[in-house]
Amino acid sequence: EELLDELKGEFTIAIVTHNMQQAARCADRVAFFYMGELVEVDSADRMFTAPRERRTQDYITGRFG
């Protein structure tokens, strides 16, 4: 994760993860996909504190997935 922090100032980095804690720590922006559908895109801060979509909230809080 330290290397990611160093590189993201110069490069666009896309990470696919199911680890919400890692995504919250590393990401500036987050996209949530469900069953191949793009559900929501937002800043990491907003996504993990006040997601707009119910499916996003349910996934982040562990209600499904």
N, CA, C and O atoms as a Tripos MOL2 file, in Angstrom:
@<TRIPOS>MOLECULE
protein
  260   259    65     0     0
PROTEIN
NO_CHARGES

@<TRIPOS>ATOM
      1 N           0.8190   -1.1980    0.0000 N.3       1 GLU1
      2 CA          0.0000    0.0000    0.0000 C.3       1 GLU1
      3 C           0.8600    1.2580    0.0000 C.2       1 GLU1
      4 O           0.4480    2.2770   -0.5550 O.2       1 GLU1
      5 N           2.0300    1.2140    0.6010 N.am      2 GLU2
      6 CA          2.9110    2.3790    0.5830 C.3       2 GLU2
      7 C           3.3460    2.6940   -0.8420 C.2       2 GLU2
      8 O           3.3970    3.8600   -1.2340 O.2       2 GLU2
      9 N           3.6560    1.6650   -1.6120 N.am      3 LEU3
     10 CA          4.0520    1.8640   -3.0040 C.3       3 LEU3
     11 C           2.9080    2.4740   -3.8060 C.2       3 LEU3
     12 O           3.1350    3.3540   -4.6360 O.2       3 LEU3
     13 N           1.6880    2.0170   -3.5680 N.am      4 LEU4
     14 CA          0.5290    2.6010   -4.2500 C.3       4 LEU4
     15 C           0.4130    4.0850   -3.9500 C.2       4 LEU4
     16 O           0.1540    4.8830   -4.8510 O.2       4 LEU4
     17 N           0.6010    4.4590   -2.7010 N.am      5 ASP5
     18 CA          0.5300    5.8710   -2.3250 C.3       5 ASP5
     19 C           1.5830    6.6920   -3.0590 C.2       5 ASP5
     20 O           1.3160    7.8220   -3.4680 O.2       5 ASP5
     21 N           2.7710    6.1330   -3.2260 N.am      6 GLU6
     22 CA          3.8290    6.8300   -3.9520 C.3       6 GLU6
     23 C           3.4850    6.9760   -5.4320 C.2       6 GLU6
     24 O           3.6740    8.0440   -6.0150 O.2       6 GLU6
     25 N           2.9840    5.9110   -6.0300 N.am      7 LEU7
     26 CA          2.7420    5.8990   -7.4730 C.3       7 LEU7
     27 C           1.4990    6.6690   -7.8930 C.2       7 LEU7
     28 O           1.4580    7.1970   -9.0040 O.2       7 LEU7
     29 N           0.4850    6.7480   -7.0390 N.am      8 LYS8
     30 CA         -0.7740    7.3480   -7.4790 C.3       8 LYS8
     31 C          -0.6690    8.8490   -7.7350 C.2       8 LYS8
     32 O          -1.5740    9.4340   -8.3310 O.2       8 LYS8
     33 N           0.4070    9.4750   -7.2990 N.am      9 GLY9
     34 CA          0.6270   10.8770   -7.6350 C.3       9 GLY9
     35 C           0.9960   11.0770   -9.0910 C.2       9 GLY9
     36 O           0.8050   12.1630   -9.6400 O.2       9 GLY9
     37 N           1.5290   10.0300   -9.7250 N.am     10 GLU10
     38 CA          1.9950   10.1280  -11.1040 C.3      10 GLU10
     39 C           1.2250    9.2580  -12.0890 C.2      10 GLU10
     40 O           1.2700    9.4980  -13.2960 O.2      10 GLU10
     41 N           0.5190    8.2520  -11.5850 N.am     11 PHE11
     42 CA         -0.1310    7.2830  -12.4570 C.3      11 PHE11
     43 C          -1.5800    7.0580  -12.0430 C.2      11 PHE11
     44 O          -1.9530    7.2700  -10.8890 O.2      11 PHE11
     45 N          -2.3800    6.6290  -13.0000 N.am     12 THR12
     46 CA         -3.7200    6.1400  -12.6960 C.3      12 THR12
     47 C          -3.5920    4.6520  -12.4120 C.2      12 THR12
     48 O          -3.0290    3.9050  -13.2130 O.2      12 THR12
     49 N          -4.1120    4.2300  -11.2830 N.am     13 ILE13
     50 CA         -4.0110    2.8330  -10.8740 C.3      13 ILE13
     51 C          -5.4150    2.2990  -10.6430 C.2      13 ILE13
     52 O          -6.1980    2.8960   -9.9050 O.2      13 ILE13
     53 N          -5.7290    1.1880  -11.2680 N.am     14 ALA14
     54 CA         -7.0270    0.5350  -11.0620 C.3      14 ALA14
     55 C          -6.7930   -0.7650  -10.3000 C.2      14 ALA14
     56 O          -5.9890   -1.6010  -10.7110 O.2      14 ALA14
     57 N          -7.4990   -0.9250   -9.1940 N.am     15 ILE15
     58 CA         -7.3790   -2.1240   -8.3690 C.3      15 ILE15
     59 C          -8.7560   -2.7580   -8.2570 C.2      15 ILE15
     60 O          -9.7410   -2.0780   -7.9690 O.2      15 ILE15
     61 N          -8.8160   -4.0520   -8.4830 N.am     16 VAL16
     62 CA        -10.0590   -4.7990   -8.2830 C.3      16 VAL16
     63 C          -9.8980   -5.5630   -6.9770 C.2      16 VAL16
     64 O          -8.9860   -6.3780   -6.8360 O.2      16 VAL16
     65 N         -10.7840   -5.2980   -6.0250 N.am     17 THR17
     66 CA        -10.6740   -5.9400   -4.7160 C.3      17 THR17
     67 C         -12.0510   -6.1640   -4.1080 C.2      17 THR17
     68 O         -13.0110   -5.4570   -4.4160 O.2      17 THR17
     69 N         -12.1210   -7.1520   -3.2490 N.am     18 HIS18
     70 CA        -13.3270   -7.3820   -2.4500 C.3      18 HIS18
     71 C         -13.0760   -6.9410   -1.0100 C.2      18 HIS18
     72 O         -13.9340   -7.1060   -0.1420 O.2      18 HIS18
     73 N         -11.9050   -6.3840   -0.7680 N.am     19 ASN19
     74 CA        -11.5140   -5.9580    0.5710 C.3      19 ASN19
     75 C         -11.8780   -4.4840    0.7440 C.2      19 ASN19
     76 O         -11.1610   -3.6020    0.2720 O.2      19 ASN19
     77 N         -12.9800   -4.2270    1.4130 N.am     20 MET20
     78 CA        -13.4740   -2.8580    1.5690 C.3      20 MET20
     79 C         -12.5280   -1.9910    2.3980 C.2      20 MET20
     80 O         -12.3990   -0.7940    2.1410 O.2      20 MET20
     81 N         -11.8700   -2.5850    3.3830 N.am     21 GLN21
     82 CA        -10.9350   -1.8200    4.1990 C.3      21 GLN21
     83 C          -9.7540   -1.3370    3.3620 C.2      21 GLN21
     84 O          -9.3120   -0.1970    3.4970 O.2      21 GLN21
     85 N          -9.2510   -2.2100    2.5010 N.am     22 GLN22
     86 CA         -8.1440   -1.8300    1.6380 C.3      22 GLN22
     87 C          -8.5750   -0.7430    0.6630 C.2      22 GLN22
     88 O          -7.8410    0.2210    0.4460 O.2      22 GLN22
     89 N          -9.7380   -0.8860    0.0840 N.am     23 ALA23
     90 CA        -10.2370    0.1270   -0.8430 C.3      23 ALA23
     91 C         -10.3860    1.4720   -0.1460 C.2      23 ALA23
     92 O         -10.0330    2.5060   -0.7140 O.2      23 ALA23
     93 N         -10.9020    1.4700    1.0660 N.am     24 ALA24
     94 CA        -11.0780    2.7200    1.8140 C.3      24 ALA24
     95 C          -9.7310    3.3770    2.1140 C.2      24 ALA24
     96 O          -9.6210    4.6030    2.0910 O.2      24 ALA24
     97 N          -8.7140    2.5730    2.3940 N.am     25 ARG25
     98 CA         -7.3930    3.1220    2.7130 C.3      25 ARG25
     99 C          -6.6640    3.6500    1.4870 C.2      25 ARG25
    100 O          -5.9850    4.6730    1.5680 O.2      25 ARG25
    101 N          -6.7940    2.9670    0.3470 N.am     26 CYS26
    102 CA         -5.9440    3.2410   -0.8110 C.3      26 CYS26
    103 C          -6.5640    4.1380   -1.8740 C.2      26 CYS26
    104 O          -5.8450    4.8240   -2.6020 O.2      26 CYS26
    105 N          -7.8650    4.1420   -1.9690 N.am     27 ALA27
    106 CA         -8.5150    4.7530   -3.1340 C.3      27 ALA27
    107 C          -8.8370    6.2280   -2.9370 C.2      27 ALA27
    108 O          -9.1430    6.6780   -1.8330 O.2      27 ALA27
    109 N          -8.7590    6.9600   -4.0350 N.am     28 ASP28
    110 CA         -9.2860    8.3220   -4.0830 C.3      28 ASP28
    111 C         -10.7340    8.2780   -4.5680 C.2      28 ASP28
    112 O         -11.5990    8.9960   -4.0670 O.2      28 ASP28
    113 N         -10.9770    7.4090   -5.5650 N.am     29 ARG29
    114 CA        -12.3240    7.2200   -6.1100 C.3      29 ARG29
    115 C         -12.6190    5.7280   -6.1420 C.2      29 ARG29
    116 O         -11.7160    4.9050   -6.2940 O.2      29 ARG29
    117 N         -13.9000    5.3920   -5.9970 N.am     30 VAL30
    118 CA        -14.3210    3.9950   -5.9380 C.3      30 VAL30
    119 C         -15.4960    3.7870   -6.8830 C.2      30 VAL30
    120 O         -16.3990    4.6190   -6.9690 O.2      30 VAL30
    121 N         -15.4690    2.6690   -7.5870 N.am     31 ALA31
    122 CA        -16.6090    2.2530   -8.4100 C.3      31 ALA31
    123 C         -17.1080    0.9270   -7.8470 C.2      31 ALA31
    124 O         -16.3200    0.0250   -7.5660 O.2      31 ALA31
    125 N         -18.4140    0.8210   -7.6870 N.am     32 PHE32
    126 CA        -19.0170   -0.4220   -7.2020 C.3      32 PHE32
    127 C         -19.7930   -1.0550   -8.3440 C.2      32 PHE32
    128 O         -20.7110   -0.4550   -8.9040 O.2      32 PHE32
    129 N         -19.4040   -2.2820   -8.6780 N.am     33 PHE33
    130 CA        -20.0770   -3.0640   -9.7080 C.3      33 PHE33
    131 C         -20.7980   -4.2190   -9.0390 C.2      33 PHE33
    132 O         -20.2980   -4.7970   -8.0740 O.2      33 PHE33
    133 N         -21.9790   -4.5560   -9.5560 N.am     34 TYR34
    134 CA        -22.7050   -5.7260   -9.0640 C.3      34 TYR34
    135 C         -23.2670   -6.4770  -10.2540 C.2      34 TYR34
    136 O         -24.0310   -5.9240  -11.0460 O.2      34 TYR34
    137 N         -22.8870   -7.7430  -10.3780 N.am     35 MET35
    138 CA        -23.3490   -8.6020  -11.4710 C.3      35 MET35
    139 C         -23.0960   -7.9510  -12.8340 C.2      35 MET35
    140 O         -23.9430   -8.0100  -13.7260 O.2      35 MET35
    141 N         -21.9220   -7.3310  -12.9840 N.am     36 GLY36
    142 CA        -21.5400   -6.7080  -14.2430 C.3      36 GLY36
    143 C         -22.1210   -5.3330  -14.4880 C.2      36 GLY36
    144 O         -21.8550   -4.7320  -15.5290 O.2      36 GLY36
    145 N         -22.8980   -4.8260  -13.5680 N.am     37 GLU37
    146 CA        -23.5290   -3.5060  -13.7160 C.3      37 GLU37
    147 C         -22.7950   -2.4900  -12.8470 C.2      37 GLU37
    148 O         -22.5370   -2.7410  -11.6700 O.2      37 GLU37
    149 N         -22.4620   -1.3400  -13.4360 N.am     38 LEU38
    150 CA        -21.8820   -0.2510  -12.6590 C.3      38 LEU38
    151 C         -22.9930    0.3760  -11.8350 C.2      38 LEU38
    152 O         -23.9200    0.9660  -12.3900 O.2      38 LEU38
    153 N         -22.9070    0.2560  -10.5230 N.am     39 VAL39
    154 CA        -23.9560    0.7320   -9.6280 C.3      39 VAL39
    155 C         -23.6870    2.1590   -9.1900 C.2      39 VAL39
    156 O         -24.6020    2.9820   -9.1620 O.2      39 VAL39
    157 N         -22.4310    2.4650   -8.8450 N.am     40 GLU40
    158 CA        -22.1320    3.7790   -8.2690 C.3      40 GLU40
    159 C         -20.6490    4.0860   -8.3980 C.2      40 GLU40
    160 O         -19.8080    3.1950   -8.2820 O.2      40 GLU40
    161 N         -20.3360    5.3550   -8.6380 N.am     41 VAL41
    162 CA        -18.9580    5.8510   -8.6450 C.3      41 VAL41
    163 C         -18.9350    7.1240   -7.8200 C.2      41 VAL41
    164 O         -19.7930    7.9930   -7.9820 O.2      41 VAL41
    165 N         -17.9470    7.2360   -6.9300 N.am     42 ASP42
    166 CA        -17.8570    8.4420   -6.1090 C.3      42 ASP42
    167 C         -16.4800    8.4960   -5.4610 C.2      42 ASP42
    168 O         -15.6640    7.5910   -5.6350 O.2      42 ASP42
    169 N         -16.2330    9.5560   -4.7190 N.am     43 SER43
    170 CA        -14.9910    9.6290   -3.9500 C.3      43 SER43
    171 C         -15.0210    8.5240   -2.8970 C.2      43 SER43
    172 O         -16.0910    8.1060   -2.4550 O.2      43 SER43
    173 N         -13.8600    8.0650   -2.5080 N.am     44 ALA44
    174 CA        -13.8030    7.0120   -1.4910 C.3      44 ALA44
    175 C         -14.4280    7.4940   -0.1910 C.2      44 ALA44
    176 O         -15.1380    6.7390    0.4730 O.2      44 ALA44
    177 N         -14.1720    8.7370    0.1740 N.am     45 ASP45
    178 CA        -14.7490    9.2650    1.4140 C.3      45 ASP45
    179 C         -16.2660    9.1800    1.3970 C.2      45 ASP45
    180 O         -16.8790    8.7030    2.3510 O.2      45 ASP45
    181 N         -16.8640    9.6400    0.3180 N.am     46 ARG46
    182 CA        -18.3280    9.6270    0.2530 C.3      46 ARG46
    183 C         -18.8650    8.2000    0.1370 C.2      46 ARG46
    184 O         -19.8530    7.8490    0.7810 O.2      46 ARG46
    185 N         -18.2180    7.3940   -0.6760 N.am     47 MET47
    186 CA        -18.7040    6.0320   -0.8920 C.3      47 MET47
    187 C         -18.7710    5.2480    0.4160 C.2      47 MET47
    188 O         -19.7140    4.4890    0.6390 O.2      47 MET47
    189 N         -17.7750    5.4300    1.2780 N.am     48 PHE48
    190 CA        -17.7250    4.6410    2.5060 C.3      48 PHE48
    191 C         -18.4320    5.2950    3.6880 C.2      48 PHE48
    192 O         -18.5820    4.6680    4.7370 O.2      48 PHE48
    193 N         -18.8640    6.5340    3.5370 N.am     49 THR49
    194 CA        -19.6010    7.1790    4.6320 C.3      49 THR49
    195 C         -21.0600    7.4390    4.2990 C.2      49 THR49
    196 O         -21.9190    7.3970    5.1800 O.2      49 THR49
    197 N         -21.3470    7.7110    3.0190 N.am     50 ALA50
    198 CA        -22.7270    8.0310    2.6380 C.3      50 ALA50
    199 C         -23.0100    7.6060    1.2040 C.2      50 ALA50
    200 O         -23.2500    8.4550    0.3450 O.2      50 ALA50
    201 N         -22.9850    6.3010    0.9320 N.am     51 PRO51
    202 CA        -23.2670    5.8520   -0.4360 C.3      51 PRO51
    203 C         -24.6800    6.2370   -0.8490 C.2      51 PRO51
    204 O         -25.5930    6.2720   -0.0240 O.2      51 PRO51
    205 N         -24.8490    6.5250   -2.1260 N.am     52 ARG52
    206 CA        -26.1580    6.9560   -2.6370 C.3      52 ARG52
    207 C         -27.0940    5.7900   -2.9110 C.2      52 ARG52
    208 O         -28.3110    5.9120   -2.7770 O.2      52 ARG52
    209 N         -26.5160    4.6640   -3.2950 N.am     53 GLU53
    210 CA        -27.3160    3.5090   -3.6960 C.3      53 GLU53
    211 C         -27.4450    2.4980   -2.5550 C.2      53 GLU53
    212 O         -26.4840    2.2410   -1.8300 O.2      53 GLU53
    213 N         -28.6190    1.9410   -2.4090 N.am     54 ARG54
    214 CA        -28.8730    0.9510   -1.3500 C.3      54 ARG54
    215 C         -28.0020   -0.2930   -1.5150 C.2      54 ARG54
    216 O         -27.5020   -0.8380   -0.5310 O.2      54 ARG54
    217 N         -27.8210   -0.7420   -2.7620 N.am     55 ARG55
    218 CA        -26.9930   -1.9340   -2.9830 C.3      55 ARG55
    219 C         -25.5530   -1.6890   -2.5420 C.2      55 ARG55
    220 O         -24.9100   -2.5780   -1.9830 O.2      55 ARG55
    221 N         -25.0540   -0.4960   -2.7920 N.am     56 THR56
    222 CA        -23.7000   -0.1590   -2.3510 C.3      56 THR56
    223 C         -23.6190   -0.2010   -0.8360 C.2      56 THR56
    224 O         -22.7030   -0.8020   -0.2750 O.2      56 THR56
    225 N         -24.5570    0.4230   -0.1830 N.am     57 GLN57
    226 CA        -24.5790    0.4510    1.2780 C.3      57 GLN57
    227 C         -24.6680   -0.9650    1.8480 C.2      57 GLN57
    228 O         -23.9580   -1.3030    2.7950 O.2      57 GLN57
    229 N         -25.5290   -1.7770    1.2750 N.am     58 ASP58
    230 CA        -25.6830   -3.1520    1.7520 C.3      58 ASP58
    231 C         -24.3860   -3.9450    1.6040 C.2      58 ASP58
    232 O         -24.0300   -4.7200    2.4920 O.2      58 ASP58
    233 N         -23.6730   -3.7570    0.4840 N.am     59 TYR59
    234 CA        -22.4240   -4.4870    0.2730 C.3      59 TYR59
    235 C         -21.3430   -4.0120    1.2420 C.2      59 TYR59
    236 O         -20.6630   -4.8260    1.8670 O.2      59 TYR59
    237 N         -21.1890   -2.7120    1.3630 N.am     60 ILE60
    238 CA        -20.1510   -2.1510    2.2280 C.3      60 ILE60
    239 C         -20.3600   -2.5590    3.6830 C.2      60 ILE60
    240 O         -19.3940   -2.8150    4.4030 O.2      60 ILE60
    241 N         -21.5980   -2.6200    4.1110 N.am     61 THR61
    242 CA        -21.8850   -2.9610    5.5110 C.3      61 THR61
    243 C         -21.9810   -4.4650    5.7460 C.2      61 THR61
    244 O         -22.2210   -4.8970    6.8740 O.2      61 THR61
    245 N         -21.7970   -5.2680    4.7000 N.am     62 GLY62
    246 CA        -21.7830   -6.7140    4.8600 C.3      62 GLY62
    247 C         -23.1510   -7.3710    4.8690 C.2      62 GLY62
    248 O         -23.2740   -8.5270    5.2740 O.2      62 GLY62
    249 N         -24.1770   -6.6640    4.4330 N.am     63 ARG63
    250 CA        -25.5110   -7.2700    4.3850 C.3      63 ARG63
    251 C         -25.6170   -8.3180    3.2830 C.2      63 ARG63
    252 O         -26.4380   -9.2320    3.3650 O.2      63 ARG63
    253 N         -24.7850   -8.1830    2.2530 N.am     64 PHE64
    254 CA        -24.6670   -9.2430    1.2480 C.3      64 PHE64
    255 C         -23.2780   -9.1880    0.6570 C.2      64 PHE64
    256 O         -22.5520   -8.2090    0.8260 O.2      64 PHE64
    257 N         -22.9110  -10.2690   -0.0500 N.am     65 GLY65
    258 CA        -21.6260  -10.3160   -0.7190 C.3      65 GLY65
    259 C         -20.6400  -11.0680    0.0740 C.2      65 GLY65
    260 O         -19.4910  -11.2090   -0.3430 O.2      65 GLY65
@<TRIPOS>BOND
     1     1     2 1
     2     2     3 1
     3     3     4 2
     4     3     5 am
     5     5     6 1
     6     6     7 1
     7     7     8 2
     8     7     9 am
     9     9    10 1
    10    10    11 1
    11    11    12 2
    12    11    13 am
    13    13    14 1
    14    14    15 1
    15    15    16 2
    16    15    17 am
    17    17    18 1
    18    18    19 1
    19    19    20 2
    20    19    21 am
    21    21    22 1
    22    22    23 1
    23    23    24 2
    24    23    25 am
    25    25    26 1
    26    26    27 1
    27    27    28 2
    28    27    29 am
    29    29    30 1
    30    30    31 1
    31    31    32 2
    32    31    33 am
    33    33    34 1
    34    34    35 1
    35    35    36 2
    36    35    37 am
    37    37    38 1
    38    38    39 1
    39    39    40 2
    40    39    41 am
    41    41    42 1
    42    42    43 1
    43    43    44 2
    44    43    45 am
    45    45    46 1
    46    46    47 1
    47    47    48 2
    48    47    49 am
    49    49    50 1
    50    50    51 1
    51    51    52 2
    52    51    53 am
    53    53    54 1
    54    54    55 1
    55    55    56 2
    56    55    57 am
    57    57    58 1
    58    58    59 1
    59    59    60 2
    60    59    61 am
    61    61    62 1
    62    62    63 1
    63    63    64 2
    64    63    65 am
    65    65    66 1
    66    66    67 1
    67    67    68 2
    68    67    69 am
    69    69    70 1
    70    70    71 1
    71    71    72 2
    72    71    73 am
    73    73    74 1
    74    74    75 1
    75    75    76 2
    76    75    77 am
    77    77    78 1
    78    78    79 1
    79    79    80 2
    80    79    81 am
    81    81    82 1
    82    82    83 1
    83    83    84 2
    84    83    85 am
    85    85    86 1
    86    86    87 1
    87    87    88 2
    88    87    89 am
    89    89    90 1
    90    90    91 1
    91    91    92 2
    92    91    93 am
    93    93    94 1
    94    94    95 1
    95    95    96 2
    96    95    97 am
    97    97    98 1
    98    98    99 1
    99    99   100 2
   100    99   101 am
   101   101   102 1
   102   102   103 1
   103   103   104 2
   104   103   105 am
   105   105   106 1
   106   106   107 1
   107   107   108 2
   108   107   109 am
   109   109   110 1
   110   110   111 1
   111   111   112 2
   112   111   113 am
   113   113   114 1
   114   114   115 1
   115   115   116 2
   116   115   117 am
   117   117   118 1
   118   118   119 1
   119   119   120 2
   120   119   121 am
   121   121   122 1
   122   122   123 1
   123   123   124 2
   124   123   125 am
   125   125   126 1
   126   126   127 1
   127   127   128 2
   128   127   129 am
   129   129   130 1
   130   130   131 1
   131   131   132 2
   132   131   133 am
   133   133   134 1
   134   134   135 1
   135   135   136 2
   136   135   137 am
   137   137   138 1
   138   138   139 1
   139   139   140 2
   140   139   141 am
   141   141   142 1
   142   142   143 1
   143   143   144 2
   144   143   145 am
   145   145   146 1
   146   146   147 1
   147   147   148 2
   148   147   149 am
   149   149   150 1
   150   150   151 1
   151   151   152 2
   152   151   153 am
   153   153   154 1
   154   154   155 1
   155   155   156 2
   156   155   157 am
   157   157   158 1
   158   158   159 1
   159   159   160 2
   160   159   161 am
   161   161   162 1
   162   162   163 1
   163   163   164 2
   164   163   165 am
   165   165   166 1
   166   166   167 1
   167   167   168 2
   168   167   169 am
   169   169   170 1
   170   170   171 1
   171   171   172 2
   172   171   173 am
   173   173   174 1
   174   174   175 1
   175   175   176 2
   176   175   177 am
   177   177   178 1
   178   178   179 1
   179   179   180 2
   180   179   181 am
   181   181   182 1
   182   182   183 1
   183   183   184 2
   184   183   185 am
   185   185   186 1
   186   186   187 1
   187   187   188 2
   188   187   189 am
   189   189   190 1
   190   190   191 1
   191   191   192 2
   192   191   193 am
   193   193   194 1
   194   194   195 1
   195   195   196 2
   196   195   197 am
   197   197   198 1
   198   198   199 1
   199   199   200 2
   200   199   201 am
   201   201   202 1
   202   202   203 1
   203   203   204 2
   204   203   205 am
   205   205   206 1
   206   206   207 1
   207   207   208 2
   208   207   209 am
   209   209   210 1
   210   210   211 1
   211   211   212 2
   212   211   213 am
   213   213   214 1
   214   214   215 1
   215   215   216 2
   216   215   217 am
   217   217   218 1
   218   218   219 1
   219   219   220 2
   220   219   221 am
   221   221   222 1
   222   222   223 1
   223   223   224 2
   224   223   225 am
   225   225   226 1
   226   226   227 1
   227   227   228 2
   228   227   229 am
   229   229   230 1
   230   230   231 1
   231   231   232 2
   232   231   233 am
   233   233   234 1
   234   234   235 1
   235   235   236 2
   236   235   237 am
   237   237   238 1
   238   238   239 1
   239   239   240 2
   240   239   241 am
   241   241   242 1
   242   242   243 1
   243   243   244 2
   244   243   245 am
   245   245   246 1
   246   246   247 1
   247   247   248 2
   248   247   249 am
   249   249   250 1
   250   250   251 1
   251   251   252 2
   252   251   253 am
   253   253   254 1
   254   254   255 1
   255   255   256 2
   256   255   257 am
   257   257   258 1
   258   258   259 1
   259   259   260 2
@<TRIPOS>SUBSTRUCTURE
     1 GLU1         2 RESIDUE 1 A GLU
     2 GLU2         6 RESIDUE 1 A GLU
     3 LEU3        10 RESIDUE 1 A LEU
     4 LEU4        14 RESIDUE 1 A LEU
     5 ASP5        18 RESIDUE 1 A ASP
     6 GLU6        22 RESIDUE 1 A GLU
     7 LEU7        26 RESIDUE 1 A LEU
     8 LYS8        30 RESIDUE 1 A LYS
     9 GLY9        34 RESIDUE 1 A GLY
    10 GLU10       38 RESIDUE 1 A GLU
    11 PHE11       42 RESIDUE 1 A PHE
    12 THR12       46 RESIDUE 1 A THR
    13 ILE13       50 RESIDUE 1 A ILE
    14 ALA14       54 RESIDUE 1 A ALA
    15 ILE15       58 RESIDUE 1 A ILE
    16 VAL16       62 RESIDUE 1 A VAL
    17 THR17       66 RESIDUE 1 A THR
    18 HIS18       70 RESIDUE 1 A HIS
    19 ASN19       74 RESIDUE 1 A ASN
    20 MET20       78 RESIDUE 1 A MET
    21 GLN21       82 RESIDUE 1 A GLN
    22 GLN22       86 RESIDUE 1 A GLN
    23 ALA23       90 RESIDUE 1 A ALA
    24 ALA24       94 RESIDUE 1 A ALA
    25 ARG25       98 RESIDUE 1 A ARG
    26 CYS26      102 RESIDUE 1 A CYS
    27 ALA27      106 RESIDUE 1 A ALA
    28 ASP28      110 RESIDUE 1 A ASP
    29 ARG29      114 RESIDUE 1 A ARG
    30 VAL30      118 RESIDUE 1 A VAL
    31 ALA31      122 RESIDUE 1 A ALA
    32 PHE32      126 RESIDUE 1 A PHE
    33 PHE33      130 RESIDUE 1 A PHE
    34 TYR34      134 RESIDUE 1 A TYR
    35 MET35      138 RESIDUE 1 A MET
    36 GLY36      142 RESIDUE 1 A GLY
    37 GLU37      146 RESIDUE 1 A GLU
    38 LEU38      150 RESIDUE 1 A LEU
    39 VAL39      154 RESIDUE 1 A VAL
    40 GLU40      158 RESIDUE 1 A GLU
    41 VAL41      162 RESIDUE 1 A VAL
    42 ASP42      166 RESIDUE 1 A ASP
    43 SER43      170 RESIDUE 1 A SER
    44 ALA44      174 RESIDUE 1 A ALA
    45 ASP45      178 RESIDUE 1 A ASP
    46 ARG46      182 RESIDUE 1 A ARG
    47 MET47      186 RESIDUE 1 A MET
    48 PHE48      190 RESIDUE 1 A PHE
    49 THR49      194 RESIDUE 1 A THR
    50 ALA50      198 RESIDUE 1 A ALA
    51 PRO51      202 RESIDUE 1 A PRO
    52 ARG52      206 RESIDUE 1 A ARG
    53 GLU53      210 RESIDUE 1 A GLU
    54 ARG54      214 RESIDUE 1 A ARG
    55 ARG55      218 RESIDUE 1 A ARG
    56 THR56      222 RESIDUE 1 A THR
    57 GLN57      226 RESIDUE 1 A GLN
    58 ASP58      230 RESIDUE 1 A ASP
    59 TYR59      234 RESIDUE 1 A TYR
    60 ILE60      238 RESIDUE 1 A ILE
    61 THR61      242 RESIDUE 1 A THR
    62 GLY62      246 RESIDUE 1 A GLY
    63 ARG63      250 RESIDUE 1 A ARG
    64 PHE64      254 RESIDUE 1 A PHE
    65 GLY65      258 RESIDUE 1 A GLY
